[in-house]
Amino acid sequence: MKLFPYGHATHPKWEMAAGLVLAQLRAHMALAEYADAPHLGLIYITDHYAADAQHILTHLSAELPEVTDWAGTVGVGIAANNVEYFDEPALSVMLCDISPEHYRVFSGVAPLVQAGMSGSSFVPHTALLHADAQTPDVPELIAELAHRTASGYVFGGLSASRTDVVQFAQSGDGNMAGQGKATGVFHGGLSGVAFDADVAMISRVTQGCLPIAKVHTITSADNNVVLTLDDEPALHVLERDLQISLANTQPAIAKVRATLVGLSAEHDPAVKRTGEFDDEVLVRHIIGIDPGREAVAVAQPVEAGMRLTFCQRNAAAARADLTRICAEVREALEPEEMTADLAGALNADTNINPYPARRMAGAIYVSCAGRGGPHFGGESAELQIVRRALGDVPLVGFFAGGEIAHQALHGYTGVLTVFTTEA
């Protein structure tokens, strides 16, 4: 597996942006360290181009005939190595050097077959997943699709658009039963790419919120309504943790609106020793309070035994946690032993990278639409943190209406997945 060619551009006309992207892709494909004939393309567009999605896919497919399979979606912003495009027409493409026998593009008309349930030799191990938030029961569908993979792990995000919500899913296998007139651009449902166990990758979730109080146990609940925490009325706990009094209505409601909850399963640690949330914590909004039952309603069904922590968005914590997951990826690729020659070279030249970027063939980063540069302190600041931590790695992604990792839908998070290859 070689480096994945990638390109990105912004222009009022999609034809010009596509031309700039194709020039970058071809320049990469001419270099020895990059793949010269990849078959799988990932494409992300901002919602300014949503109405032209079919034209864009048709054009790229014609210009890159060697790329037989495509997947992707639309976001209110998109990402590439070291840059973010928000509120402007933009396009980002990466061509993955993965053999066709090791992946499958799927969609609503060509669904992913569960591991071990098909006569095909392909066994899905994990999957890149794009989903439409307006699809009924989308969290349950995400979990169901994750169960079709051998690892139970999927990653990706919800399409985000102020206009058309589109997904790209085109397979080189040609038209399939039930596809009808579909030509690779879909509205609604789920789509993406499944990979088998031979496609090596590392995936991490970075949280964007910080606990503001201790972890509580939900001791009674009614669907989305938390009745008691640690056997105490949930509303009393909320007032104490937030240091508010609902008798003083206006400032109390303002503080409640700025507060979220972190939810985790009964046996999950919820909060790490560093004070940050664990990767599997789900951050959800507080959607109401019930003075009559002294309860708190949250945007997620809950049940007794789950853990709940009141939290708030925190830019400093988000920066630190993003740096952490990038460091974990690099450490996972670090050789167990360093040769004497490399150690000497590092001692003499601090510019030498001991964890060569060539071990990372490419990366996908899906972040919350409420994050991005402005939340991190400046234009493209979030992707600049990733670049500084990972190095010059081919990367594309988008800013989503919800992030997908493990088997669940997250919020205010970032999901970084790196495809790895032998050095």
C-alpha positions as CSV (number, residue, x, y, z in Angstrom):
1,M,0.0,0.0,0.0
2,K,1.4,3.4,-1.1
3,L,0.4,6.9,-0.1
4,F,-3.1,7.9,-1.1
5,P,-3.2,10.7,-3.8
6,Y,-5.5,13.5,-2.7
7,G,-6.5,17.0,-3.7
8,H,-8.8,19.8,-2.6
9,A,-9.9,23.2,-3.9
10,T,-12.5,25.9,-3.7
11,H,-14.0,27.9,-6.5
12,P,-17.4,29.3,-7.3
13,K,-17.7,26.9,-10.2
14,W,-17.5,23.2,-9.5
15,E,-15.8,22.6,-12.9
16,M,-12.9,24.8,-11.9
17,A,-12.6,23.2,-8.5
18,A,-12.7,19.7,-10.0
19,G,-10.0,20.7,-12.5
20,L,-7.7,21.9,-9.7
21,V,-8.3,18.7,-7.7
22,L,-7.6,16.5,-10.7
23,A,-4.3,18.3,-11.3
24,Q,-3.3,17.6,-7.7
25,L,-4.3,14.0,-7.9
26,R,-2.4,13.4,-11.1
27,A,0.7,15.2,-9.7
28,H,0.7,12.9,-6.7
29,M,0.1,9.8,-8.9
30,A,3.2,10.6,-10.9
31,L,5.4,10.4,-7.7
32,A,7.0,7.1,-6.8
33,E,5.8,7.1,-3.2
34,Y,2.1,7.6,-4.2
35,A,-0.3,5.0,-5.7
36,D,-0.5,5.4,-9.5
37,A,-3.7,3.4,-10.1
38,P,-6.0,3.3,-7.1
39,H,-9.5,1.9,-7.5
40,L,-11.4,3.5,-4.6
41,G,-12.2,7.2,-4.4
42,L,-13.5,9.2,-1.4
43,I,-15.2,12.5,-2.3
44,Y,-16.5,15.2,0.1
45,I,-18.2,18.4,-1.0
46,T,-19.6,21.4,0.8
47,D,-23.3,22.1,0.5
48,H,-22.7,24.8,-2.0
49,Y,-22.0,22.0,-4.5
50,A,-24.8,19.7,-3.3
51,A,-27.1,20.4,-6.3
52,D,-24.3,19.5,-8.7
53,A,-23.3,16.3,-6.9
54,Q,-24.3,14.1,-9.9
55,H,-22.4,16.2,-12.4
56,I,-19.3,16.2,-10.1
57,L,-19.3,12.4,-9.7
58,T,-19.9,11.9,-13.5
59,H,-17.0,14.2,-14.3
60,L,-14.5,12.7,-11.9
61,S,-15.5,9.1,-13.0
62,A,-14.9,10.1,-16.6
63,E,-11.5,11.8,-15.9
64,L,-10.3,9.0,-13.6
65,P,-11.5,5.8,-15.3
66,E,-9.2,3.6,-13.3
67,V,-11.2,4.6,-10.1
68,T,-14.1,2.2,-10.3
69,D,-15.6,2.8,-6.9
70,W,-16.7,6.0,-5.1
71,A,-18.0,6.9,-1.7
72,G,-18.6,10.2,0.2
73,T,-21.1,12.8,1.2
74,V,-21.8,16.5,1.8
75,G,-20.9,18.6,4.8
76,V,-21.4,22.2,5.9
77,G,-17.6,22.2,5.8
78,I,-15.0,19.8,4.5
79,A,-11.4,19.1,5.5
80,A,-8.1,18.2,3.9
81,N,-4.5,18.1,5.2
82,N,-4.0,21.4,7.1
83,V,-7.1,23.2,5.8
84,E,-10.8,23.6,6.4
85,Y,-13.4,24.9,4.0
86,F,-16.5,26.4,5.6
87,D,-19.3,28.5,4.0
88,E,-17.6,28.3,0.6
89,P,-17.9,26.0,-2.4
90,A,-15.2,23.3,-2.1
91,L,-14.3,19.8,-3.0
92,S,-11.9,17.3,-1.4
93,V,-11.0,13.9,-2.9
94,M,-8.7,11.1,-1.9
95,L,-7.9,7.9,-3.9
96,C,-7.2,4.9,-1.7
97,D,-4.6,2.3,-2.7
98,I,-6.7,-0.7,-1.5
99,S,-7.3,-3.7,-3.8
100,P,-11.0,-4.2,-4.7
101,E,-11.1,-7.6,-3.1
102,H,-10.5,-6.0,0.3
103,Y,-13.5,-3.5,0.3
104,R,-17.1,-3.2,-0.8
105,V,-19.1,0.0,-1.4
106,F,-22.6,-0.3,0.0
107,S,-25.8,1.8,-0.1
108,G,-29.6,1.4,0.5
109,V,-29.9,-0.4,-2.9
110,A,-26.8,-2.5,-2.4
111,P,-26.7,-3.2,1.3
112,L,-23.8,-4.6,3.3
113,V,-24.2,-8.3,3.8
114,Q,-23.5,-9.5,7.4
115,A,-20.2,-11.2,8.1
116,G,-20.6,-14.9,7.6
117,M,-24.1,-14.7,6.1
118,S,-23.1,-14.6,2.4
119,G,-21.6,-16.9,-0.1
120,S,-19.1,-14.2,-1.0
121,S,-15.5,-14.6,0.2
122,F,-15.6,-11.0,1.4
123,V,-16.0,-10.6,5.2
124,P,-16.6,-7.0,6.3
125,H,-14.4,-6.2,9.3
126,T,-15.1,-2.5,9.7
127,A,-16.8,0.3,7.7
128,L,-16.7,3.9,6.8
129,L,-20.3,5.0,7.2
130,H,-22.2,8.1,5.9
131,A,-25.8,8.6,7.0
132,D,-28.7,11.0,6.5
133,A,-29.9,12.4,9.9
134,Q,-33.5,12.6,8.6
135,T,-33.6,8.8,8.2
136,P,-35.9,7.3,10.8
137,D,-34.2,5.4,13.6
138,V,-30.8,6.3,12.3
139,P,-29.0,5.5,15.7
140,E,-30.5,2.0,15.6
141,L,-29.5,1.6,11.9
142,I,-25.9,2.5,12.7
143,A,-25.8,-0.1,15.5
144,E,-27.4,-2.7,13.2
145,L,-24.9,-2.1,10.5
146,A,-22.0,-2.2,12.9
147,H,-23.2,-5.7,13.9
148,R,-22.8,-6.8,10.3
149,T,-19.1,-6.3,10.6
150,A,-16.7,-8.8,12.3
151,S,-15.2,-6.1,14.6
152,G,-18.5,-4.3,15.4
153,Y,-16.7,-1.0,14.8
154,V,-17.8,1.6,12.2
155,F,-16.7,5.2,11.7
156,G,-17.9,8.2,9.8
157,G,-20.7,10.8,10.3
158,L,-24.0,12.2,9.4
159,S,-24.3,14.3,6.2
160,A,-24.7,18.0,6.9
161,S,-26.2,20.4,4.4
162,R,-28.3,23.5,4.3
163,T,-29.6,22.4,0.9
164,D,-29.6,18.9,-0.6
165,V,-28.4,16.1,1.6
166,V,-26.5,13.8,-0.8
167,Q,-24.3,10.7,-0.5
168,F,-22.0,9.2,-3.1
169,A,-21.9,5.4,-3.4
170,Q,-20.9,4.0,-6.8
171,S,-19.5,0.5,-7.3
172,G,-17.6,-0.9,-10.2
173,D,-19.8,-4.0,-10.1
174,G,-22.3,-2.1,-12.2
175,N,-26.1,-1.8,-11.6
176,M,-27.5,-4.1,-8.9
177,A,-31.0,-5.5,-8.3
178,G,-33.2,-2.7,-6.9
179,Q,-30.9,0.1,-8.0
180,G,-33.3,1.4,-10.7
181,K,-32.1,4.7,-12.0
182,A,-29.7,5.4,-9.2
183,T,-26.4,6.5,-10.6
184,G,-24.2,6.8,-7.6
185,V,-25.8,9.8,-5.8
186,F,-28.3,9.0,-3.1
187,H,-30.7,10.9,-0.8
188,G,-31.5,9.4,2.6
189,G,-30.4,6.2,4.3
190,L,-26.9,4.9,4.9
191,S,-24.0,4.3,2.6
192,G,-20.2,3.8,2.7
193,V,-17.4,1.4,2.3
194,A,-16.7,-1.8,4.2
195,F,-13.2,-3.1,4.6
196,D,-12.0,-6.6,5.4
197,A,-9.4,-7.5,8.1
198,D,-6.5,-7.1,5.7
199,V,-7.0,-3.3,5.5
200,A,-5.0,-2.1,8.5
201,M,-6.2,1.0,10.3
202,I,-6.2,2.9,13.6
203,S,-9.2,4.8,14.7
204,R,-9.6,7.2,17.6
205,V,-12.4,9.5,19.0
206,T,-11.6,12.9,20.4
207,Q,-14.1,14.5,22.8
208,G,-14.9,18.2,22.8
209,C,-16.5,18.6,26.2
210,L,-15.2,18.6,29.7
211,P,-16.9,17.3,32.9
212,I,-17.9,20.0,35.3
213,A,-18.9,17.7,38.1
214,K,-18.5,14.2,39.4
215,V,-19.9,11.1,37.7
216,H,-23.4,10.1,38.8
217,T,-25.3,6.8,38.4
218,I,-28.8,7.0,37.0
219,T,-30.9,5.1,39.6
220,S,-34.3,5.6,37.9
221,A,-35.4,6.8,34.5
222,D,-38.4,7.0,32.1
223,N,-37.3,6.8,28.5
224,N,-35.4,10.1,27.9
225,V,-36.2,11.4,31.4
226,V,-33.7,11.0,34.2
227,L,-35.7,10.8,37.4
228,T,-33.0,10.2,40.0
229,L,-29.2,10.3,40.2
230,D,-27.5,8.4,43.0
231,D,-31.1,8.0,44.5
232,E,-31.6,11.8,44.6
233,P,-34.0,13.8,42.4
234,A,-32.1,14.5,39.2
235,L,-33.2,18.2,39.3
236,H,-31.6,18.7,42.7
237,V,-28.4,17.2,41.5
238,L,-28.4,19.5,38.4
239,E,-28.9,22.6,40.6
240,R,-26.1,21.6,42.9
241,D,-23.6,20.6,40.2
242,L,-24.3,23.8,38.2
243,Q,-24.4,25.9,41.3
244,I,-27.8,27.4,40.3
245,S,-31.2,27.9,41.7
246,L,-34.3,27.6,39.5
247,A,-35.9,30.2,41.7
248,N,-33.6,32.7,39.9
249,T,-35.0,31.7,36.5
250,Q,-33.2,33.7,33.9
251,P,-29.5,33.0,34.8
252,A,-30.4,29.4,35.8
253,I,-32.0,28.6,32.4
254,A,-29.1,30.2,30.5
255,K,-26.6,28.0,32.4
256,V,-28.7,24.9,31.8
257,R,-28.8,25.6,28.0
258,A,-25.0,25.8,28.0
259,T,-24.7,22.4,29.7
260,L,-24.8,19.0,28.2
261,V,-24.6,15.5,29.6
262,G,-22.1,12.8,29.1
263,L,-23.6,9.3,29.1
264,S,-21.9,5.9,29.4
265,A,-22.8,2.3,30.1
266,E,-22.9,1.0,33.6
267,H,-19.4,-0.5,33.6
268,D,-17.6,2.1,31.5
269,P,-15.2,4.5,33.3
270,A,-16.8,7.6,31.7
271,V,-14.0,9.9,32.9
272,K,-10.3,9.1,32.6
273,R,-7.8,9.9,35.2
274,T,-6.8,12.9,33.3
275,G,-10.3,14.4,33.8
276,E,-11.3,13.9,30.2
277,F,-14.2,11.8,28.9
278,D,-13.6,8.3,27.7
279,D,-13.9,7.6,24.0
280,E,-17.2,5.8,24.2
281,V,-19.0,8.5,26.2
282,L,-22.0,10.0,24.3
283,V,-22.5,13.7,24.7
284,R,-26.2,14.8,24.5
285,H,-28.2,18.0,25.0
286,I,-30.5,18.7,28.0
287,I,-33.8,19.1,26.3
288,G,-36.0,20.0,29.3
289,I,-36.6,20.0,33.0
290,D,-39.7,18.7,34.8
291,P,-40.2,20.5,38.1
292,G,-43.2,18.3,38.9
293,R,-41.2,15.1,38.9
294,E,-37.9,17.0,39.8
295,A,-36.5,15.3,36.7
296,V,-34.2,16.2,33.8
297,A,-34.9,15.2,30.1
298,V,-32.0,14.5,27.8
299,A,-31.7,13.8,24.1
300,Q,-31.1,10.1,24.5
301,P,-33.1,7.2,25.9
302,V,-31.5,6.3,29.3
303,E,-32.0,3.5,31.8
304,A,-31.0,2.8,35.4
305,G,-27.4,1.9,35.9
306,M,-26.0,4.2,33.2
307,R,-23.5,6.9,34.2
308,L,-24.2,10.6,33.7
309,T,-21.9,13.6,34.0
310,F,-22.8,17.2,33.4
311,C,-20.4,18.8,31.0
312,Q,-19.7,21.8,28.9
313,R,-17.9,22.5,25.6
314,N,-14.4,23.5,26.2
315,A,-11.9,24.6,23.5
316,A,-8.8,24.0,25.6
317,A,-9.9,20.5,26.5
318,A,-10.8,19.8,22.8
319,R,-7.3,20.9,21.7
320,A,-5.6,18.8,24.3
321,D,-7.7,15.7,23.5
322,L,-7.2,16.1,19.7
323,T,-3.4,16.2,20.3
324,R,-3.7,13.2,22.5
325,I,-5.4,10.9,19.9
326,C,-2.9,12.0,17.2
327,A,-0.1,11.1,19.6
328,E,-1.7,7.7,20.3
329,V,-1.8,7.0,16.5
330,R,1.9,7.9,16.2
331,E,2.9,5.9,19.2
332,A,1.0,2.9,17.8
333,L,3.2,3.1,14.7
334,E,6.4,3.7,16.6
335,P,8.9,0.8,16.2
336,E,9.4,-1.1,19.5
337,E,13.2,-0.6,19.1
338,M,15.1,2.2,17.6
339,T,18.3,1.5,15.8
340,A,21.6,3.0,17.0
341,D,21.9,4.8,13.6
342,L,18.5,6.4,13.9
343,A,19.0,7.4,17.5
344,G,22.3,9.1,16.5
345,A,20.7,10.9,13.6
346,L,17.8,12.1,15.8
347,N,20.3,13.4,18.4
348,A,22.2,15.3,15.6
349,D,19.1,16.6,13.7
350,T,15.9,17.4,15.5
351,N,14.1,17.8,12.2
352,I,14.2,14.1,11.5
353,N,10.8,12.4,12.1
354,P,11.3,9.2,14.1
355,Y,7.8,8.0,13.1
356,P,7.8,8.3,9.3
357,A,4.6,9.6,7.8
358,R,5.0,7.0,5.1
359,R,3.7,4.4,7.6
360,M,0.4,6.3,7.3
361,A,-1.0,5.8,3.8
362,G,-3.9,8.2,4.3
363,A,-6.4,9.5,6.9
364,I,-10.1,10.4,7.2
365,Y,-11.2,13.0,9.8
366,V,-14.8,13.6,10.6
367,S,-15.5,16.4,13.0
368,C,-18.6,18.0,14.4
369,A,-20.0,21.0,12.4
370,G,-19.9,22.9,15.7
371,R,-16.1,22.5,16.0
372,G,-13.7,23.5,13.3
373,G,-11.2,26.4,13.3
374,P,-13.4,29.0,15.0
375,H,-13.9,26.7,18.0
376,F,-10.1,26.0,18.2
377,G,-9.1,29.6,17.9
378,G,-8.6,30.5,14.3
379,E,-9.1,29.6,10.6
380,S,-8.3,25.9,9.9
381,A,-7.0,25.6,13.5
382,E,-8.4,22.1,14.1
383,L,-6.8,20.6,11.0
384,Q,-3.6,22.4,11.7
385,I,-3.4,20.7,15.1
386,V,-3.9,17.3,13.2
387,R,-1.1,18.2,10.7
388,R,1.3,19.2,13.4
389,A,0.7,16.0,15.4
390,L,0.5,13.5,12.5
391,G,2.8,15.1,9.9
392,D,2.2,15.5,6.2
393,V,-0.3,12.7,5.8
394,P,-2.9,12.5,2.9
395,L,-6.1,13.4,4.6
396,V,-9.7,14.2,3.7
397,G,-12.9,14.5,5.7
398,F,-16.0,16.6,6.5
399,F,-17.8,18.5,9.2
400,A,-20.8,16.4,10.2
401,G,-24.2,16.7,11.9
402,G,-23.1,13.9,14.2
403,E,-20.1,11.7,14.3
404,I,-20.1,7.9,14.1
405,A,-17.7,5.7,16.0
406,H,-17.9,2.3,17.6
407,Q,-21.6,1.5,17.2
408,A,-23.0,4.8,18.2
409,L,-23.7,8.4,17.1
410,H,-21.6,11.0,18.9
411,G,-21.8,14.8,19.2
412,Y,-19.1,17.5,19.5
413,T,-16.4,14.9,18.8
414,G,-13.9,14.2,16.1
415,V,-13.2,10.7,14.6
416,L,-9.8,10.2,13.2
417,T,-9.0,7.0,11.2
418,V,-5.6,6.4,9.7
419,F,-4.9,3.7,7.1
420,T,-1.5,2.2,7.8
421,T,1.1,0.4,5.8
422,E,4.4,-1.2,6.4
423,A,7.4,1.2,6.5
